[in-house]
Amino acid sequence: MSSLPSDAKKIEVAGATVEFFEYEESGLTIYQFDTSMTGPPEPMVNAMAGLKMVDSPDKALVMINHKSPGGLFNKIGENYTYESQDIDDGKIKIIFKYVAGESEKTDFSNNSCG
C-alpha cells in the first residue's frame, strides 16, 4: 500500500473487504485502507467500516482511492471533515476526521453507492 509508515500494523475491521492498517502520526491514531484497485461498492463499504472507528478527535481515517468518492461525501459530508490530496499514479488520498456532535449521527447502514 502506498505511503504507509514502517510502524503501521495490519488490523481487523468488521465488514471490510480490503486490508486496514493502524499507525500513530502527530498525536493521532490513523486508520488507513486502499480501495484504488477495487470497484463499487467496495470503496463505500470500506469507508463506512473505517469511519465507525473514528469516534473521537484523536482518530482519523485515510482512504486511498482511484477517484474522489463523491457519493460517499454526499452521505457523510455533515458528519466528518475531509480533505483530498492528489498522490502518485493518479490516485487520491482522502483524510476523514471526527466532528463532535455530528459524527455520531452517521447512518453506517447506508453504505450503497446509489
N, CA, C and O of each residue as an XYZ file, in Angstrom:
456
protein
N       0.860     -1.182      0.000
C       0.000      0.000      0.000
C       0.895      1.230      0.000
O       1.939      1.259      0.651
N       0.474      2.223     -0.727
C       1.275      3.436     -0.830
C       1.257      4.241      0.465
O       0.248      4.294      1.169
N       2.356      4.846      0.752
C       2.531      5.816      1.832
C       2.188      5.322      3.234
O       1.632      6.071      4.038
N       2.511      4.083      3.528
C       2.333      3.587      4.894
C       3.650      3.720      5.639
O       4.698      3.361      5.102
N       3.619      4.227      6.859
C       4.856      4.285      7.642
C       5.313      2.889      8.044
O       4.515      1.951      8.050
N       6.579      2.750      8.375
C       7.140      1.432      8.695
C       6.536      0.816      9.952
O       6.577     -0.404     10.114
N       5.975      1.633     10.846
C       5.396      1.092     12.079
C       3.905      0.774     11.954
O       3.263      0.451     12.953
N       3.351      0.859     10.760
C       1.927      0.545     10.556
C       1.698     -0.942     10.796
O       2.488     -1.783     10.369
N       0.601     -1.252     11.486
C       0.268     -2.648     11.723
C      -1.099     -2.957     11.127
O      -2.016     -2.136     11.164
N      -1.210     -4.156     10.580
C      -2.467     -4.599      9.981
C      -3.466     -4.873     11.100
O      -3.120     -5.463     12.124
N      -4.710     -4.438     10.895
C      -5.766     -4.659     11.882
C      -6.993     -5.264     11.199
O      -7.172     -5.145      9.987
N      -7.822     -5.908     11.997
C      -9.084     -6.454     11.512
C     -10.171     -5.398     11.686
O     -10.280     -4.783     12.747
N     -10.973     -5.189     10.645
C     -12.067     -4.227     10.690
C     -13.339     -4.948     10.245
O     -13.403     -5.476      9.135
N     -14.326     -4.967     11.099
C     -15.591     -5.646     10.798
C     -16.227     -5.071      9.537
O     -16.395     -3.857      9.420
N     -16.574     -5.931      8.608
C     -17.237     -5.523      7.376
C     -16.306     -5.091      6.266
O     -16.769     -4.802      5.163
N     -15.006     -5.037      6.518
C     -14.048     -4.585      5.495
C     -13.771     -5.688      4.482
O     -13.799     -6.875      4.807
N     -13.502     -5.269      3.245
C     -13.147     -6.221      2.189
C     -11.712     -6.027      1.719
O     -11.241     -6.763      0.851
N     -11.009     -5.041      2.284
C      -9.599     -4.793      1.982
C      -8.836     -4.720      3.314
O      -9.441     -4.655      4.384
N      -7.516     -4.731      3.231
C      -6.696     -4.638      4.440
C      -6.749     -3.227      5.019
O      -6.759     -2.237      4.286
N      -6.781     -3.158      6.334
C      -6.695     -1.894      7.063
C      -5.425     -1.904      7.891
O      -4.979     -2.953      8.357
N      -4.848     -0.723      8.068
C      -3.642     -0.567      8.859
C      -3.848      0.548      9.874
O      -4.650      1.459      9.665
N      -3.115      0.462     10.971
C      -3.191      1.462     12.028
C      -1.781      1.946     12.347
O      -0.839      1.155     12.402
N      -1.646      3.255     12.556
C      -0.372      3.832     12.974
C      -0.633      5.159     13.669
O      -1.738      5.699     13.614
N       0.396      5.673     14.318
C       0.309      6.956     15.024
C       1.035      8.018     14.205
O       2.099      7.770     13.639
N       0.435      9.211     14.155
C       1.064     10.322     13.441
C       0.579     11.632     14.040
O      -0.625     11.886     14.085
N       1.498     12.458     14.496
C       1.182     13.776     15.050
C       0.105     13.720     16.133
O      -0.786     14.568     16.174
N       0.191     12.719     17.007
C      -0.765     12.596     18.101
C      -2.098     11.990     17.720
O      -2.997     11.894     18.555
N      -2.240     11.577     16.465
C      -3.484     10.950     16.001
C      -3.282      9.457     15.775
O      -2.213      9.023     15.346
N      -4.308      8.687     16.063
C      -4.343      7.298     15.624
C      -4.949      7.318     14.232
O      -6.074      7.780     14.040
N      -4.201      6.817     13.266
C      -4.635      6.816     11.868
C      -4.998      5.402     11.456
O      -4.244      4.460     11.697
N      -6.165      5.260     10.828
C      -6.580      4.008     10.200
C      -6.523      4.249      8.701
O      -7.063      5.243      8.215
N      -5.876      3.351      7.957
C      -5.701      3.569      6.521
C      -6.056      2.317      5.737
O      -5.784      1.195      6.163
N      -6.678      2.539      4.570
C      -7.001      1.449      3.656
C      -6.872      1.945      2.224
O      -6.857      3.149      1.969
N      -6.778      1.001      1.294
C      -6.589      1.330     -0.122
C      -7.624      0.585     -0.956
O      -7.610     -0.643     -1.031
N      -8.521      1.344     -1.581
C      -9.511      0.743     -2.482
C      -9.276      1.200     -3.925
O     -10.188      1.170     -4.751
N      -8.058      1.618     -4.211
C      -7.775      2.145     -5.551
C      -7.853      1.082     -6.639
O      -7.975      1.418     -7.817
N      -7.785     -0.175     -6.274
C      -7.858     -1.251     -7.264
C      -9.208     -1.975     -7.236
O      -9.358     -3.041     -7.832
N     -10.177     -1.392     -6.546
C     -11.495     -2.029     -6.444
C     -12.546     -1.161     -7.127
O     -12.314      0.013     -7.416
N     -13.686     -1.753     -7.372
C     -14.803     -1.020     -7.949
C     -15.956     -0.965     -6.966
O     -15.903     -1.564     -5.892
N     -16.998     -0.239     -7.346
C     -18.174     -0.137     -6.482
C     -18.737     -1.524     -6.181
O     -18.741     -2.390     -7.056
N     -19.200     -1.738     -4.991
C     -19.398     -0.795     -3.892
C     -18.268     -0.781     -2.863
O     -18.404     -0.164     -1.806
N     -17.139     -1.464     -3.164
C     -16.097     -1.638     -2.145
C     -15.551     -0.346     -1.539
O     -15.371     -0.306     -0.322
N     -15.277      0.711     -2.303
C     -14.797      1.930     -1.637
C     -15.777      2.455     -0.579
O     -15.366      2.840      0.515
N     -17.053      2.467     -0.906
C     -18.066      2.951      0.033
C     -18.172      2.021      1.244
O     -18.206      2.492      2.381
N     -18.224      0.716      1.013
C     -18.352     -0.261      2.088
C     -17.180     -0.142      3.061
O     -17.381     -0.136      4.276
N     -15.974     -0.049      2.543
C     -14.791      0.028      3.393
C     -14.675      1.372      4.101
O     -14.243      1.430      5.252
N     -15.053      2.440      3.431
C     -15.028      3.754      4.083
C     -15.993      3.782      5.257
O     -15.648      4.280      6.329
N     -17.181      3.263      5.074
C     -18.161      3.253      6.162
C     -17.680      2.365      7.314
O     -17.879      2.703      8.481
N     -17.048      1.234      6.991
C     -16.496      0.362      8.046
C     -15.399      1.099      8.810
O     -15.335      1.015     10.037
N     -14.542      1.815      8.098
C     -13.459      2.550      8.736
C     -13.929      3.745      9.538
O     -13.385      4.031     10.605
N     -14.927      4.440      9.040
C     -15.425      5.626      9.748
C     -16.018      5.275     11.110
O     -16.030      6.115     12.010
N     -16.506      4.060     11.273
C     -17.031      3.640     12.575
C     -15.965      3.743     13.661
O     -16.292      3.942     14.831
N     -14.692      3.608     13.285
C     -13.598      3.655     14.259
C     -13.182      5.082     14.600
O     -12.501      5.306     15.601
N     -13.583      6.037     13.786
C     -13.212      7.442     14.016
C     -14.270      8.044     14.934
O     -15.160      8.776     14.501
N     -14.139      7.709     16.215
C     -15.153      8.072     17.195
C     -14.675      9.102     18.214
O     -15.301      9.287     19.257
N     -13.565      9.770     17.909
C     -13.050     10.817     18.792
C     -12.088     11.706     17.994
O     -11.614     11.310     16.929
N     -11.803     12.902     18.508
C     -10.936     13.842     17.774
C      -9.487     13.386     17.621
O      -8.740     13.973     16.839
N      -9.078     12.350     18.351
C      -7.694     11.891     18.247
C      -7.531     10.718     17.269
O      -6.523     10.013     17.294
N      -8.543     10.522     16.404
C      -8.501      9.464     15.398
C      -8.859     10.036     14.033
O      -9.626     10.993     13.927
N      -8.288      9.429     12.982
C      -8.595      9.840     11.609
C      -8.561      8.611     10.706
O      -7.958      7.591     11.041
N      -9.217      8.727      9.559
C      -9.252      7.657      8.570
C      -8.636      8.175      7.278
O      -8.966      9.267      6.815
N      -7.736      7.381      6.702
C      -7.117      7.719      5.418
C      -7.557      6.682      4.397
O      -7.373      5.479      4.582
N      -8.135      7.176      3.327
C      -8.602      6.327      2.227
C      -7.758      6.643      1.000
O      -7.613      7.809      0.634
N      -7.201      5.620      0.361
C      -6.526      5.768     -0.923
C      -7.493      5.195     -1.955
O      -7.932      4.052     -1.834
N      -7.823      5.996     -2.974
C      -8.803      5.541     -3.960
C      -8.367      5.986     -5.349
O      -7.462      6.809     -5.492
N      -9.012      5.443     -6.362
C      -8.685      5.782     -7.743
C      -9.350      7.079     -8.206
O      -8.968      7.648     -9.228
N     -10.354      7.547     -7.442
C     -11.022      8.808     -7.764
C     -11.696      9.354     -6.514
O     -11.801      8.662     -5.502
N     -12.139     10.564     -6.590
C     -12.842     11.186     -5.465
C     -14.179     10.487     -5.264
O     -14.941     10.333     -6.218
N     -14.478     10.062     -4.043
C     -15.721      9.330     -3.782
C     -16.899     10.283     -3.504
O     -17.323     10.442     -2.360
N     -17.405     10.900     -4.551
C     -18.467     11.887     -4.412
C     -19.700     11.368     -3.702
O     -20.299     12.091     -2.905
N     -20.097     10.127     -3.972
C     -21.264      9.549     -3.309
C     -21.054      9.431     -1.808
O     -21.978      9.642     -1.023
N     -19.839      9.094     -1.418
C     -19.513      8.999      0.000
C     -19.575     10.372      0.649
O     -20.125     10.522      1.740
N     -19.016     11.371     -0.016
C     -19.037     12.732      0.530
C     -20.473     13.200      0.762
O     -20.764     13.858      1.761
N     -21.363     12.859     -0.161
C     -22.772     13.244     -0.009
C     -23.415     12.594      1.219
O     -24.282     13.194      1.854
N     -22.996     11.374      1.555
C     -23.581     10.656      2.688
C     -23.049     11.123      4.037
O     -23.785     11.133      5.023
N     -21.761     11.513      4.089
C     -21.149     11.794      5.397
C     -20.637     13.229      5.523
O     -20.023     13.577      6.531
N     -20.880     14.052      4.527
C     -20.311     15.397      4.472
C     -20.579     16.286      5.667
O     -19.754     17.142      5.986
N     -21.698     16.111      6.334
C     -22.005     16.935      7.501
C     -21.524     16.284      8.791
O     -21.523     16.916      9.848
N     -21.113     15.009      8.703
C     -20.755     14.266      9.906
C     -19.247     14.161     10.146
O     -18.822     13.893     11.270
N     -18.451     14.364      9.127
C     -16.991     14.296      9.228
C     -16.395     15.397      8.361
O     -16.993     15.801      7.364
N     -15.225     15.877      8.741
C     -14.495     16.747      7.825
C     -13.655     15.837      6.940
O     -13.301     14.729      7.344
N     -13.339     16.292      5.754
C     -12.474     15.510      4.880
C     -11.659     16.447      4.008
O     -12.079     17.551      3.661
N     -10.489     15.961      3.672
C      -9.541     16.708      2.845
C      -8.997     15.745      1.802
O      -8.605     14.626      2.133
N      -8.972     16.170      0.551
C      -8.481     15.325     -0.536
C      -7.144     15.843     -1.046
O      -6.914     17.049     -1.133
N      -6.268     14.895     -1.382
C      -4.957     15.230     -1.939
C      -4.682     14.300     -3.104
O      -4.911     13.094     -3.007
N      -4.186     14.857     -4.216
C      -3.740     14.020     -5.323
C      -2.400     13.405     -4.940
O      -1.523     14.087     -4.410
N      -2.248     12.096     -5.213
C      -0.990     11.417     -4.922
C      -0.515     10.670     -6.159
O      -1.057     10.866     -7.247
N       0.491      9.817     -6.003
C       1.110      9.099     -7.114
C       0.117      8.301     -7.954
O      -0.933      7.871     -7.475
N       0.479      8.120     -9.212
C      -0.269      7.258    -10.133
C      -1.720      7.678    -10.346
O      -2.564      6.839    -10.661
N      -2.022      8.966    -10.176
C      -3.366      9.458    -10.403
C      -4.357      9.098     -9.310
O      -5.562      9.292     -9.476
N      -3.865      8.578     -8.202
C      -4.744      8.207     -7.088
C      -5.041      9.437     -6.237
O      -4.419     10.489     -6.383
N      -6.007      9.269     -5.350
C      -6.393     10.343     -4.439
C      -6.344      9.813     -3.007
O      -6.698      8.665     -2.740
N      -5.899     10.672     -2.099
C      -5.841     10.353     -0.669
C      -6.849     11.247      0.023
O      -6.804     12.470     -0.109
N      -7.766     10.626      0.766
C      -8.785     11.390      1.489
C      -8.575     11.148      2.983
O      -8.459     10.006      3.428
N      -8.528     12.228      3.742
C      -8.357     12.143      5.193
C      -9.654     12.596      5.843
O     -10.083     13.737      5.672
N     -10.273     11.690      6.591
C     -11.532     11.963      7.287
C     -11.249     12.181      8.767
O     -10.468     11.447      9.373
N     -11.895     13.205      9.349
C     -11.723     13.480     10.773
C     -13.075     13.644     11.450
O     -14.071     14.006     10.823
N     -13.079     13.373     12.720
C     -14.242     13.397     13.596
C     -14.762     14.821     13.803
O     -13.982     15.769     13.891
N     -16.083     14.960     13.878
C     -16.736     16.227     14.212
C     -17.618     15.971     15.428
O     -18.599     15.233     15.340
N     -17.279     16.571     16.552
C     -18.030     16.353     17.796
C     -19.500     16.717     17.606
O     -19.825     17.775     17.067
N     -20.380     15.831     18.054
C     -21.813     16.064     17.968
C     -22.416     15.773     16.608
O     -23.639     15.770     16.474
N     -21.605     15.531     15.605
C     -22.104     15.240     14.251
C     -21.747     13.831     13.787
O     -22.576     13.146     13.189
N     -20.502     13.390     14.062
C     -20.069     12.076     13.598
C     -20.958     10.970     14.154
O     -21.160      9.942     13.509
N     -21.487     11.187     15.351
C     -22.343     10.189     15.977
C     -23.662     10.001     15.229
O     -24.348      9.001     15.444
N     -24.023     10.920     14.374
C     -25.296     10.870     13.647
C     -25.223     10.083     12.342
O     -26.235      9.937     11.656
N     -24.059      9.580     11.993
C     -23.877      8.881     10.728
C     -24.671      7.586     10.675
O     -24.665      6.802     11.624
N     -25.354      7.368      9.557
C     -26.090      6.125      9.311
C     -25.135      5.156      8.614
O     -25.011      5.178      7.389
N     -24.460      4.305      9.391
C     -23.475      3.392      8.833
C     -24.100      2.249      8.042
O     -23.393      1.546      7.319
N     -25.394      2.053      8.162
C     -26.047      1.007      7.383
C     -26.249      1.434      5.936
O     -26.499      0.596      5.070
N     -26.145      2.720      5.671
C     -26.347      3.254      4.326
C     -25.002      3.287      3.606
O     -24.395      4.347      3.458
N     -24.537      2.101      3.153
C     -23.235      2.029      2.519
C     -23.303      1.601      1.049
O     -22.335      1.071      0.503
N     -24.456      1.837      0.420
C     -24.587      1.535     -1.002
C     -24.183      2.761     -1.811
O     -24.166      3.881     -1.300
N     -23.866      2.537     -3.055
C     -23.386      3.623     -3.909
C     -24.523      4.423     -4.534
O     -24.307      5.549     -4.984
N     -25.714      3.869     -4.570
C     -26.821      4.506     -5.257
C     -27.522      5.550     -4.444
O     -28.480      6.162     -4.918
